[in-house]
Amino acid sequence: MATGSAAKKRPPDPLVLLEEFLPYRLNVLAGLTSSALAQIYAERYGLSIPAWRIIVTLGQYELRTARDMAPDGVMHKSTVSRAVSALEKRGLVVRRPNLDDRREEWLALTPRGREIYEAVAPEALAVEERLLSVLTSDERRMLSSLIEKLTQQARRLAPGDLEEGDA
């Protein structure tokens, strides 16, 4: 019969508290931030997260290919493809031939797509400012630096086709 402390000991949990696990914490922060932004782009304009990322990217860069956008937004190419098709059906994105590479097409915002980008971008920046308002200037700079370092390290560790929201 086993008695004493040896019989009662359990191995320690690999994740003592999920709430302290960095990938979980980052995912929670991203989810809460996305929810705040969704009030703008989902409720007002009916855009999904991938669709909003495409609108923003095309608003900033004018022309991009779907292949160019997948790694930028950490989206799988099939996610980008579905979002582009939905945006095209709504008349927000147009495809143009890429004369240098006929296997892909250039994507651009239509005037209606540009109107949405120009209306929502300032509101999204205001949400960002409200989120960051609890940090000092030094903390903001430090946060930006830390996010950059962690992002570079995560890209080295992650498989090439990691979807957003995985953690």
Order of alpha helices (4+ residues) and beta strands (2+ residues): alpha-alpha-alpha-beta-alpha-alpha-beta-beta-alpha-alpha
